[in-house]
Amino acid sequence: MRHILKILNTNWIHLFGFLIAAYLGGIFFKLIGVESEQNWSEVFFDNILLIPFSILIYGIPILIGFYLIIIILDFLIFYFTGINTTKVVLIEWILIVTPFLYWAFKYEFWIWLPLSLSLLITQVLRVKWINRFREIKPKVAL
């Protein structure tokens, strides 16, 4: 059980990844002309403060739901199965980003695209950490 708690603690990296992805996404969107209301100084400097503030104010309900889902999936999959860690994080990524990708294209809310890519990158980074903590013995056969 202790290794499960260590695995759950690796989820902090997602918030860090979301901050970086939102900042880089803003720069990329300015370069290609999407969401171009901001000038370059706002994109580079104001967003350093605005992005964390926006995530804190507007993103809390989404982050709470996200972390609940990923913690539940991590617990269930890593505690009860012996599935390969890489497969687990990719399955989690697909399950979590599917509705956000749908919303990105339906509502043209493009920030979901870099955030989805960020989740994939941070999930892959977690594989190395998770494998250090993980006991590969399945608790329940699939």
C-alpha positions in Angstrom: 0.0 0.0 0.0 2.9 2.4 0.7 4.1 2.2 -2.9 0.6 3.2 -4.1 0.8 6.4 -2.0 4.2 7.1 -3.6 2.7 6.6 -7.0 -0.2 8.9 -6.2 2.3 11.6 -5.1 3.8 11.7 -8.6 0.7 13.5 -9.9 2.1 16.9 -8.8 3.9 17.1 -12.1 0.7 17.6 -14.0 0.1 21.0 -12.5 3.6 22.1 -13.4 3.1 20.8 -16.9 -0.2 22.6 -17.3 1.4 26.0 -16.3 4.2 25.5 -18.8 1.8 24.3 -21.5 -0.6 27.3 -21.1 2.4 29.7 -21.3 3.9 28.1 -24.4 0.5 27.6 -25.9 -0.2 31.4 -25.6 3.1 32.1 -27.4 2.3 29.5 -30.1 -1.2 30.8 -30.6 0.1 34.4 -30.9 2.6 33.2 -33.6 -0.1 31.5 -35.7 -2.7 34.3 -35.2 -5.1 32.5 -32.9 -6.4 34.5 -29.9 -4.4 37.5 -31.0 -6.0 40.1 -28.8 -2.8 40.3 -26.7 0.3 42.1 -27.7 3.7 40.4 -27.4 4.6 42.0 -24.0 1.3 40.6 -22.6 2.0 37.2 -24.0 5.5 37.1 -22.6 5.3 39.0 -19.3 1.7 39.4 -18.2 0.9 35.7 -18.7 3.6 34.8 -16.2 1.1 36.1 -13.5 -2.2 35.7 -15.4 -1.9 32.0 -16.1 -1.4 30.8 -12.5 -4.1 33.2 -11.4 -6.5 31.9 -14.1 -5.8 28.3 -13.2 -6.4 29.1 -9.5 -9.6 31.1 -10.1 -11.2 29.3 -13.1 -9.4 26.0 -13.1 -10.0 24.7 -9.6 -13.2 22.8 -10.4 -11.6 21.2 -13.4 -8.4 20.4 -11.5 -10.3 18.9 -8.6 -12.2 16.6 -11.0 -9.0 15.8 -12.9 -7.0 14.9 -9.8 -9.9 12.8 -8.4 -10.2 10.9 -11.6 -6.4 10.3 -12.0 -6.0 9.3 -8.4 -8.9 6.9 -8.5 -7.6 5.4 -11.8 -4.0 5.2 -10.4 -5.2 3.5 -7.2 -7.5 1.0 -8.9 -5.1 0.1 -11.7 -1.8 -0.1 -9.8 -3.3 -1.7 -6.7 -5.4 -4.4 -8.4 -3.5 -5.2 -11.6 0.0 -5.8 -12.9 -0.5 -4.0 -16.2 2.6 -2.4 -17.8 3.1 1.1 -16.4 3.4 2.7 -19.9 0.1 1.2 -21.0 -1.6 2.4 -17.8 -0.5 6.0 -18.2 -1.5 6.0 -21.9 -4.9 4.6 -21.1 -5.4 7.2 -18.4 -4.4 9.9 -20.9 -6.8 8.7 -23.5 -9.7 8.5 -21.0 -9.0 11.9 -19.5 -8.3 14.0 -22.7 -11.0 12.7 -24.9 -13.8 15.1 -23.7 -11.3 18.0 -23.6 -10.3 17.4 -27.2 -13.9 17.3 -28.2 -14.6 20.6 -26.4 -11.5 22.2 -28.0 -12.8 21.5 -31.5 -16.5 22.0 -30.8 -16.1 25.3 -29.0 -12.8 26.4 -30.5 -11.3 26.7 -27.1 -7.8 25.8 -28.3 -6.0 25.9 -25.0 -7.2 22.3 -24.4 -4.8 21.1 -27.1 -1.5 22.1 -25.4 -2.9 21.1 -22.1 -3.7 17.7 -23.5 -0.2 17.4 -24.9 1.2 18.5 -21.5 -0.8 15.7 -19.8 0.7 13.1 -22.2 4.3 14.4 -21.6 3.9 14.5 -17.8 2.3 11.0 -17.9 5.3 9.7 -19.8 7.6 11.4 -17.3 5.7 9.6 -14.5 6.5 6.2 -15.9 10.1 6.3 -14.7 9.1 7.4 -11.2 6.2 4.9 -10.9 8.4 2.0 -12.0 10.7 2.8 -9.1 7.9 2.5 -6.6 5.8 -0.2 -8.2 5.6 -3.8 -7.1 4.8 -5.6 -10.4 2.9 -8.4 -8.7 -0.8 -8.2 -9.6 -3.3 -8.4 -6.6 -6.2 -9.6 -8.8 -5.8 -11.5 -12.0 -7.3 -9.9 -15.1 
